[in-house]
Amino acid sequence: MENSALNHLSDQLNTRESEGLLRFLQDLRGMIDFCSNDYLGLSQHPTLALAIQQEAQRRTEKGKSLGHGATGSRLISGHSPIFDEFEQACADMHRAEAALLFASGYDANVGLIAALAQEGQVIFCDKLLHASLIDGLRLCKAEKRIFKHNDLGDLVKLLEQYPKETPKWIVVESIYSMDGDKAPLADLVAIKNTFNAEIIVDEAHSGGLYGPEGSGFCVALGLEKEIFARVITFGKAWGNAGAVVLGSPILKDYLINFARPFIYSTAPSPQHVSSLLATLEFIKTQDTLRQKLQSNIQFFQSQVQGKAWGKSQTAIQTFFVSGNQALRAAAKKAQEAGFAVKPIVYPTVAKGQERIRITLNAGSQENDMLSLIQTLNEHA
């Protein structure tokens, strides 16, 4: 007897494959890394690995066995003093009053947006927000208005349509994940003050890389006190996993009570939090790696030219190939040459804006960058 449910799923997969949209898992280990978000190379850093091991051992020797699992959500059985210790340290590092740890950046963004933006309020969102923020928007009860990417004139036109007393939220990313461009945060702060709005900034691709001790783009610009909530993720420059929402103590208490991904998810394990504490202390000292990354960005941009290449001044670089099939062919050629790159296809990006998303890191070698550029230029 045929299984109609499985046949339906198979048909959907076949359709996606015919459109060049089928996703699949791929092991890129052994290739030269130009696709991970491990911007400082900390996921494989031997000194950090030792520090993480020593931190766990130190706690065990003090009779504070970390155990192997969280056992439940933090509101049930999963909370322990190590969470408070890390959250306070994280808040201090990022010049915030309070921090709340989530299992992932996705959970943090969904929980934050869905909990904050309520009925009778309006949330204004940049068109190129990450999927996690978009999913939070889908769950929230506020009216949603989308403004053109980094177009402050368009944002102002939308804001002008609402009374000043209407609660308003503006949601942006400090650095956008597909093009690597920066949000005009200083101008956004001026706008939010004019229209009685609050700003939420996702710092996924700037945390650890900018500001004193890697405290983020908002701190680098001296704007941290003007931002209602910041999200710092640990799966990118930190080379780890998880995320915090930074803000006021009231915001922290509110999220503990209303952010569903926090309330209903098993807590990160104490071992994981211990590794984050060690990473926090380590990343604060890594100015040399941050400077090396910036040097690699400048070198890469000095070597690319032509319409196929983006103009990003961040670690996220782009090589445009129009059409999903042509893009996949270009990515395959680069992989066969030994480079770990991945194609970003439509509809993840707009039609005609398909691209290979190249991420640089502090360990990227100039000869490898040059070879990758040459390989891709041959396809252009």
C-alpha positions, -999 to 999 in steps of 0.1 A, spaced: 0 0 0 14 33 -10 21 59 16 5 91 4 22 113 30 57 101 20 48 104 -17 38 140 -11 71 147 7 90 131 -22 71 152 -48 81 183 -28 117 173 -28 117 165 -65 102 199 -73 128 216 -52 156 196 -69 143 205 -104 143 242 -94 179 239 -83 169 245 -47 175 212 -30 196 215 1 219 187 13 245 181 40 281 183 29 313 176 48 339 203 38 365 193 63 400 192 47 392 221 24 405 256 29 379 274 50 361 303 32 326 296 43 324 292 81 316 321 105 347 312 126 361 346 120 389 345 145 396 307 142 387 301 178 369 269 172 402 252 166 425 274 187 447 252 209 453 278 236 416 283 239 409 246 240 433 242 269 417 272 287 383 256 283 396 223 297 413 240 326 382 260 335 361 228 338 389 211 358 391 241 382 354 239 389 355 202 395 385 205 419 365 230 439 338 204 444 315 220 419 310 191 395 295 204 363 277 172 354 268 161 319 235 177 313 212 206 322 183 182 333 156 207 324 147 243 315 163 270 337 128 277 352 126 240 364 159 223 372 184 236 347 196 268 364 228 270 385 251 298 397 274 294 367 247 309 345 245 340 367 283 342 366 285 341 329 256 364 322 271 391 346 305 387 329 289 390 295 270 421 305 301 437 318 321 429 287 295 444 264 288 474 287 252 464 293 232 462 325 221 426 321 223 396 298 202 365 293 216 333 278 198 314 251 207 281 235 213 297 201 211 330 182 179 317 165 162 311 198 173 345 211 160 364 181 127 345 179 121 348 216 130 385 218 110 397 189 79 375 195 78 386 232 85 423 228 64 435 198 28 434 211 -6 443 197 -11 480 193 26 485 186 45 488 153 77 470 144 98 485 115 122 459 100 150 462 75 141 441 44 173 420 46 169 407 82 180 372 91 155 343 90 155 341 128 143 377 131 117 371 104 104 341 122 101 362 153 81 388 133 57 361 122 50 352 158 46 387 172 13 405 174 25 440 164 19 456 131 48 449 107 63 474 83 93 466 61 117 494 50 141 491 21 175 479 30 195 506 49 172 532 33 166 557 61 144 579 40 120 549 35 121 542 72 112 578 80 83 578 56 69 548 74 75 562 109 57 595 99 25 575 94 21 569 131 14 591 161 44 598 183 28 580 213 24 547 193 51 523 207 75 515 179 104 491 174 132 494 148 150 461 141 183 460 122 216 440 121 249 457 127 264 437 99 242 419 74 250 383 67 247 381 29 263 413 17 285 421 47 274 458 48 269 477 80 237 494 94 239 532 98 235 529 135 243 565 144 217 578 120 192 552 132 197 564 168 189 600 157 158 588 140 145 567 169 149 597 192 129 618 168 101 594 165 100 580 200 111 545 189 134 518 203 161 499 185 169 462 185 203 453 170 214 418 160 252 418 164 257 382 152 284 392 127 301 419 148 303 405 183 339 396 191 352 415 161 346 452 168 349 475 199 371 473 229 378 436 238 355 425 209 324 441 226 306 447 194 298 474 168 274 493 190 301 498 217 327 506 190 304 535 180 297 545 216 259 539 211 253 510 235 232 531 259 209 541 230 201 505 220 171 489 238 183 453 231 214 437 215 219 401 205 254 387 207 259 352 193 287 328 202 286 305 171 306 329 149 336 350 161 335 332 195 338 298 178 313 283 202 275 282 204 246 301 221 236 337 224 227 364 249 202 392 248 217 424 263 196 451 279 181 463 311 173 441 342 137 447 334 141 433 299 159 403 313 131 396 338 105 401 310 121 376 287 124 350 315 86 354 318 75 358 282 102 345 258 89 310 249 122 296 235 138 304 268 109 291 290 103 259 271 138 248 261 162 226 280 190 249 294 225 248 279 246 223 299 268 237 327 298 224 308 288 245 278 285 276 300 319 268 315 334 268 280 317 301 273 332 317 304 367 305 293 360 318 258 348 352 271 381 358 289 401 346 260 384 366 232 388 398 252 426 395 247 426 387 210 433 422 195 460 406 173 436 382 157 411 410 152 437 431 135 448 402 113 412 397 102 410 434 92 443 431 74 429 401 54 398 420 45 418 449 32 440 426 12 411 407 -3 393 438 -14 426 452 -30 427 421 -52 391 419 -65 377 439 -93 348 438 -117 310 437 -114 310 401 -101 326 411 -68 309 428 -39 325 458 -21 322 447 15 346 461 41 338 432 65 347 395 67 317 387 45 326 389 8 305 381 -23 310 367 -58 279 371 -78 268 344 -103 233 349 -118 211 318 -118 210 289 -93 224 262 -117 253 284 -129 260 294 -93 262 258 -82 286 250 -110 309 278 -99 308 266 -63 315 231 -73 345 242 -93 359 261 -64 353 231 -41 371 208 -65 400 232 -63 401 227 -25 381 257 -13 353 253 12 327 277 -2 289 274 -5 264 288 -30 236 311 -17 207 305 -41 174 322 -48 151 326 -29 175 329 1 187 360 -19 169 379 -46 167 365 -81 197 378 -100 216 383 -68 227 347 -63 262 345 -50 290 326 -35 293 339 1 330 340 10 339 345 47 374 355 56 390 347 89 421 357 108 440 326 96 432 332 59 465 331 39 472 356 11 482 329 -14 449 310 -7 429 342 -11 446 349 -44 441 314 -56 404 315 -48 399 348 -65 416 334 -96 395 303 -96 363 323 -94 374 349 -120 379 321 -145 342 313 -141 330 349 -145 
